[in-house]
Amino acid sequence: MDTSYQDWLNLQTAKDERWDIYDANRNLTGKTHRRADPLPAGCYHLVVIACVINSKNQFLITKRAPNKGYAGMWEFPGGSAVTGDDSLTAAIREAEEEAGLVLLPQNGQLAYTTMRRDAFFDVWLFRQDFRIEDIVLQPGETVDAQYATADEIRILVKEGKFAPSPFVEELLAFTNQY
Protein backbone atom coordinates (compact mmCIF):
# COMPACT_ATOMS: atom_id res chain seq x y z
CA MET A 1 0.00 0.00 0.00
CA ASP A 2 1.14 3.55 -0.72
CA THR A 3 3.17 5.02 2.18
CA SER A 4 1.84 8.54 1.57
CA TYR A 5 -1.72 7.21 1.95
CA GLN A 6 -0.76 5.51 5.22
CA ASP A 7 0.83 8.75 6.45
CA TRP A 8 -2.34 10.65 5.49
CA LEU A 9 -4.50 8.17 7.42
CA ASN A 10 -2.32 8.59 10.50
CA LEU A 11 -2.67 12.36 10.29
CA GLN A 12 -6.46 12.05 10.43
CA THR A 13 -6.23 10.85 14.02
CA ALA A 14 -5.91 13.62 16.62
CA LYS A 15 -5.73 16.35 13.95
CA ASP A 16 -5.37 19.15 16.51
CA GLU A 17 -2.55 17.47 18.43
CA ARG A 18 0.41 19.87 18.79
CA TRP A 19 4.04 18.87 18.32
CA ASP A 20 7.24 20.65 19.31
CA ILE A 21 9.36 21.41 16.26
CA TYR A 22 13.06 20.51 16.10
CA ASP A 23 15.76 21.52 13.64
CA ALA A 24 17.94 19.00 11.79
CA ASN A 25 20.34 18.87 14.77
CA ARG A 26 17.49 17.98 17.13
CA ASN A 27 17.41 21.35 18.79
CA LEU A 28 14.01 22.65 19.85
CA THR A 29 13.04 25.66 17.77
CA GLY A 30 10.47 27.06 20.20
CA LYS A 31 7.76 26.56 17.54
CA THR A 32 4.90 24.10 17.58
CA HIS A 33 3.01 22.41 14.79
CA ARG A 34 -0.56 21.15 14.35
CA ARG A 35 -0.50 17.47 13.41
CA ALA A 36 -2.96 17.70 10.49
CA ASP A 37 -1.00 20.46 8.72
CA PRO A 38 1.89 19.70 6.35
CA LEU A 39 5.20 19.92 8.17
CA PRO A 40 7.44 22.56 6.54
CA ALA A 41 10.71 21.43 4.97
CA GLY A 42 13.59 21.39 7.45
CA CYS A 43 11.27 20.89 10.41
CA TYR A 44 11.16 17.71 12.46
CA HIS A 45 9.06 16.27 15.25
CA LEU A 46 9.69 13.49 17.75
CA VAL A 47 8.19 10.00 17.46
CA VAL A 48 8.64 7.36 20.15
CA ILE A 49 8.18 3.61 20.29
CA ALA A 50 7.71 1.81 23.63
CA CYS A 51 8.84 -1.80 23.42
CA VAL A 52 7.88 -3.62 26.59
CA ILE A 53 9.50 -6.97 27.32
CA ASN A 54 8.73 -9.15 30.30
CA SER A 55 10.96 -11.50 32.29
CA LYS A 56 10.03 -14.36 29.91
CA ASN A 57 11.48 -12.34 26.98
CA GLN A 58 8.03 -11.75 25.53
CA PHE A 59 7.17 -8.41 23.96
CA LEU A 60 3.87 -6.58 24.17
CA ILE A 61 2.50 -5.98 20.69
CA THR A 62 -0.79 -4.34 19.84
CA LYS A 63 -2.96 -4.44 16.74
CA ARG A 64 -3.82 -1.12 15.10
CA ALA A 65 -7.46 0.00 14.90
CA PRO A 66 -9.23 -0.01 11.51
CA ASN A 67 -9.32 3.81 11.30
CA LYS A 68 -5.52 4.15 11.47
CA GLY A 69 -2.82 3.81 8.86
CA TYR A 70 -1.57 0.21 8.64
CA ALA A 71 -4.95 -0.87 10.01
CA GLY A 72 -5.07 -4.33 11.53
CA MET A 73 -1.29 -4.69 11.64
CA TRP A 74 0.69 -5.53 14.76
CA GLU A 75 3.14 -3.04 16.25
CA PHE A 76 4.86 -1.88 19.39
CA PRO A 77 2.95 0.94 21.15
CA GLY A 78 4.14 4.38 20.13
CA GLY A 79 3.38 7.67 18.47
CA SER A 80 4.26 11.32 18.27
CA ALA A 81 5.48 13.30 21.25
CA VAL A 82 3.17 16.19 22.01
CA THR A 83 4.19 19.71 22.97
CA GLY A 84 6.16 19.64 26.21
CA ASP A 85 6.97 15.92 26.11
CA ASP A 86 10.51 14.70 26.38
CA SER A 87 11.26 11.35 24.77
CA LEU A 88 10.83 9.17 27.86
CA THR A 89 7.63 10.93 28.94
CA ALA A 90 6.17 10.47 25.46
CA ALA A 91 7.02 6.73 25.42
CA ILE A 92 5.36 6.21 28.80
CA ARG A 93 2.30 8.24 27.75
CA GLU A 94 1.91 6.36 24.45
CA ALA A 95 2.01 2.94 26.18
CA GLU A 96 -0.70 4.07 28.56
CA GLU A 97 -2.80 5.66 25.78
CA GLU A 98 -2.63 2.62 23.49
CA ALA A 99 -2.54 -0.29 25.94
CA GLY A 100 -3.55 1.09 29.33
CA LEU A 101 -0.14 -0.01 30.60
CA VAL A 102 1.66 2.12 33.18
CA LEU A 103 5.40 1.92 32.57
CA LEU A 104 7.95 2.86 35.20
CA PRO A 105 10.63 5.30 33.98
CA GLN A 106 13.42 3.43 35.75
CA ASN A 107 12.58 0.33 33.67
CA GLY A 108 13.24 2.10 30.38
CA GLN A 109 16.38 2.43 28.32
CA LEU A 110 16.79 4.23 25.01
CA ALA A 111 17.64 1.45 22.57
CA TYR A 112 17.79 3.15 19.20
CA THR A 113 17.48 6.61 17.66
CA THR A 114 17.18 7.45 14.00
CA MET A 115 16.21 10.39 11.84
CA ARG A 116 13.80 9.97 8.96
CA ARG A 117 12.15 12.28 6.46
CA ASP A 118 10.54 14.64 9.00
CA ALA A 119 11.01 13.03 12.39
CA PHE A 120 13.42 11.78 14.99
CA PHE A 121 12.47 8.27 16.13
CA ASP A 122 13.40 7.16 19.64
CA VAL A 123 12.88 3.49 20.39
CA TRP A 124 12.62 2.68 24.08
CA LEU A 125 12.94 -0.74 25.66
CA PHE A 126 11.17 -1.28 28.97
CA ARG A 127 11.91 -4.41 30.98
CA GLN A 128 8.76 -4.76 33.01
CA ASP A 129 6.45 -7.63 33.82
CA PHE A 130 2.81 -7.20 32.89
CA ARG A 131 -0.20 -9.43 32.54
CA ILE A 132 -1.84 -9.50 29.14
CA GLU A 133 -5.18 -9.49 30.98
CA ASP A 134 -4.29 -6.05 32.37
CA ILE A 135 -3.97 -4.49 28.93
CA VAL A 136 -6.82 -2.06 28.25
CA LEU A 137 -7.46 -1.68 24.54
CA GLN A 138 -8.15 1.89 23.54
CA PRO A 139 -11.00 2.62 21.09
CA GLY A 140 -9.66 4.18 17.91
CA GLU A 141 -6.12 3.09 18.78
CA THR A 142 -5.91 -0.66 19.38
CA VAL A 143 -8.12 -3.72 18.83
CA ASP A 144 -5.97 -6.54 20.23
CA ALA A 145 -2.84 -7.20 22.26
CA GLN A 146 -0.62 -10.22 22.76
CA TYR A 147 2.74 -11.46 23.95
CA ALA A 148 5.23 -12.22 21.18
CA THR A 149 8.78 -13.53 21.21
CA ALA A 150 11.47 -12.00 19.01
CA ASP A 151 11.11 -14.92 16.58
CA GLU A 152 7.33 -14.50 16.43
CA ILE A 153 7.78 -10.80 15.64
CA ARG A 154 10.22 -11.67 12.86
CA ILE A 155 7.60 -14.02 11.38
CA LEU A 156 4.93 -11.29 11.54
CA VAL A 157 7.34 -8.91 9.76
CA LYS A 158 8.11 -11.50 7.09
CA GLU A 159 4.39 -12.22 6.56
CA GLY A 160 3.59 -8.50 6.23
CA LYS A 161 1.47 -8.50 9.40
CA PHE A 162 3.69 -6.11 11.39
CA ALA A 163 3.53 -2.38 10.63
CA PRO A 164 6.58 -1.31 8.62
CA SER A 165 9.33 -0.52 11.11
CA PRO A 166 12.91 0.11 10.02
CA PHE A 167 14.21 -0.46 13.56
CA VAL A 168 12.74 -3.85 14.46
CA GLU A 169 15.82 -5.98 13.79
CA GLU A 170 18.12 -3.50 15.59
CA LEU A 171 15.79 -3.51 18.57
CA LEU A 172 15.57 -7.28 18.75
CA ALA A 173 19.38 -7.48 18.60
CA PHE A 174 19.64 -4.83 21.33
CA THR A 175 17.40 -6.87 23.67
CA ASN A 176 20.02 -9.61 23.71
CA GLN A 177 22.52 -7.14 25.21
CA TYR A 178 20.17 -5.38 27.65
Protein Blocks (a to p, Z undefined) as FASTA:
>chain_A
ZZklmmmmmmmgoklpccddddfkopaehiacdfklccdehiacdddddddddfkopacd
ddddfkbghihiacdedddddehiafklmmmmmmmmmnopacdfklpccfbdcddfkbcc
ddddddddddfklpccdehiagcdcdddfklmmmmmmnopaccdfklmmmmmmmmmZZ
